[in-house]
Amino acid sequence: MIVSTEAIVLHSRRYGDSSRIVTLYTRDLGKVSVVAKGARTLKSSFGAALEPLGFIRCTIYHGRNRDLHTLSAAETLATRRRLGGSLDLLRAGLLMCDSLVRTQAPEQPDGRVFELLKESLEQLEITEESHAYSLSLSMRLSLAEIMGFGLPASPSPMGSVVRIDVTDGVARRDGEEGLRLSHTVYSHVLTALECDTTEIAEQDQMELESFISLYFSHHLGKRITSSAFNALR
């Protein structure tokens, strides 16, 4: 089957002497892995279309029951010049793409996920560099909402420490069970939930990355366990 669809390049790596294996999130197929034969040669028709964060239209030879498909054509639909010229913007964009690589099952398209990533990368292209990480945080919290385990914008409890209940995302007082966040960092979460952006210190970013990793892992782990259980029934 030949599929022509819009896609966002999530990841790209070398394959053999001249090709690339590219992970795409497509509008019609969801997350797919494709081989772009000859993509690393000087005469390749792919050009720069397969660089991560790229928004492209592509043609895929899609084989049933295969993990790797063949990419026959790709053209750039939007040029992201600022993202390639700023480490802060590039890092934020790669965090967004990596969140889909890690959370989306192959070939399960979701138009909401596609539009979220597309619009977030468009916004990143025009945002201030100092607000780039905040935008990536907002995108990933929105992704959690789409996937069914979003954090509620619950008021911040009194005290310097907040505990986030991993089951429902509700903020609770220190001393109760949950993932630990400083009051300052939780305020960044609340800002991101409102789809606003702000400057976030590097130390706070590290704390947020640890929280995001643990929170997503908890809910994705439950999904995997549930799927495995249902398959055995």
N, C-alpha and C positions, 0 to 999 in steps of 0.2 A: 504494500500500500504506500502511495506517495502522499505525503502531508505537507502542505504549505501553511505556515503559521508564523505569527509574531512570537518572539522569544527574547529572554534576557539571559546573557551569559553569566553563569554563576561561578564557573571554574574552568580552567584550561590547563592541560599538561602535555608534555611531549609524549609522542608515541612512535616508536621505531626511529628510522633515520630522518623522516621528512613529514610525518603526520602529527596530528593532535587528537587527544580525546577530550571532548568538551562536555561539560554538564550544563544543560539549559533548563530554564523554567519557561515552558511554552504555554501559550493561551489555550491550545486545543488538546495537548497531550499531558500537560503537567510537567513534572521533572523527568527529563530523559538524558541519557548519556549517548553521545554520538561520536563516531570517528570521522575526522575531516582529513581525508587522504591528500597528501601533498601540501598541507596548509603551511608548512614551514619552508617551502621552496620560494625562490625569488619570483617565479612566474605564477604563483598561486593566485587564483581569482578571489580567494577569501580576503586578501589584504589584511586590514586591521579589524575586520568585523568580529573576530572571535576573541578579542581581548575581554577580560572580565569587566562586568558592569555594562557591556554594550547592549543596546536595544536594536534588534535586527529582525528582518524577515528572512526565514530560511525554508529550505525544502529538504525533507527528511524521507529517506527510504526506510519505512517502518516495518520491521519484521515481527511477526507474532512470536510470542514466547522467547524473545531475545532480550538480553540485558544491554546490548550495544547495537545501535542502529547506525546507518550511514548518512552523513550530511553531504548533500550534493551541491548546495548553493546557499549563500548567505550574503545579504546586503545590509549595510548600516542604515537605520531609520532615524537615529538621533546621535549627534556627536557630543560627547561629554568632555569638552576641552578642559574645564576647570578641575574636574575630578582627577584627571591625569597629571595635573600640575601642582597638586597640593597633597601632602602626606596626610593631613588631618581629614580632608574630604575623601581621599582614597580609602583610608582605614575605615571610615564610617560606612562607605559603600560596601566594602568587603565584608564587614560585620553583618550587614543586611543580607547579602548574598549567602554567606555562610550559614545564617539562620535557616534558610530554605534548604540548603544542602543537608543540614542535620535533622530537620523536622519533617520534611515532606516525603511521603512514600512515592516510589516511582510510578509514573503514569496514572496519577489520580488528580486530574486538573481541577482547579478551583479558581474561578474568575475573580473572586475577592482577593485571593492571595496574589494573583498576577497583577491586578490593578494596584494593590497596596505597594508592591515592590516598584512597579513602574512609576507611580506618582511620587513615592519617597525619593527615588533616584533623581527625578525631575526637580523636586524641591531641593535636594542636596546640591544640585548644580548651581543654584542661585543663593544658597544660604551662606551666612558668615562662617568662616573657618572655625571660629571659636565655638560655634553652636552645632558643629557637625556631629559630634558624639551624641549630643542630646537628641538630635533628629533620629539617629540610629536606634537609640533607646526607645523612642516613641514608636518607631516602626515595629520593633520586636514585641513591645507590649500590645500593639494592635494585632500582631500575628497571633499572640496568645489568645486574644479575645476571639478571633476568627476560629481558632482551633478548639475553643470551648473551655479554656481555663484562664480567662482574663482576670486581672486584678481589679477588684472594686476600688473606687476612689474613696476609701474609708478615711475618716478624720485621723490625724496623727495623735496617738496617745501622749500623755504628759511624760516627760523624762527625756534623757539623752539617747536612749536606745529603744528601738521598735522591733517587735517580733512579728514576722509575717507567717501566718498559718499556711503551710504548703497545700493543704486540701482545698481551701476556699480563697486564699489570697488576702484575707482580712488582717489588718494591722492590729496587734494587741500589745499590751504593756510588757515591759521587760520582766522576766521572771516566769512568763508563760512559755509554752513550747512554740517553736517556730524558727525560721531563719532570721538571723540577727542583722539589723541594719541600723546605722547611726541615724539620729533624727534628721541631720542635714541631708544625708543620702536619700532618705525616704521622701524628703521634700522634692528632690529631683524626680522621683518616681511619680509623685502627684502631678508635677508640672508636665511630665511626658504623657501622662494619661489624659491630660487636657489638650494634647497635641500642640503644646507650646514648646519653645526651645529656649535654652539658656546655656551659659558657659558652665562647664562642670570640671572641677579640678581633677588632675590626673590620679591622685590618690582616691578620690571618690569614684572615678571610673573603674578602678581596679576592684573596689568593693561592689560596685554594681555588676561587673562582669561575673564575679563569683556568685552573686545572688541569682542572676539570670540563668547561669549554667545549672545551678542546683534546682531552681524552680522548674525550668523546662525539663530537666532530666527526671524529676519526680513524676510529672504528668505524662511524659512520653514513655517512661518505664511502665506506668500503669496501663497505657494503651497496648504496648507490646505484650505484656503479660496477659491482658484480657483477650487479645487476638489469638495468642497461642492456646489459651484455654478453650476458646470457642472452636478452634480448629480441631481439637481433640475430642469434642463432644460428639 
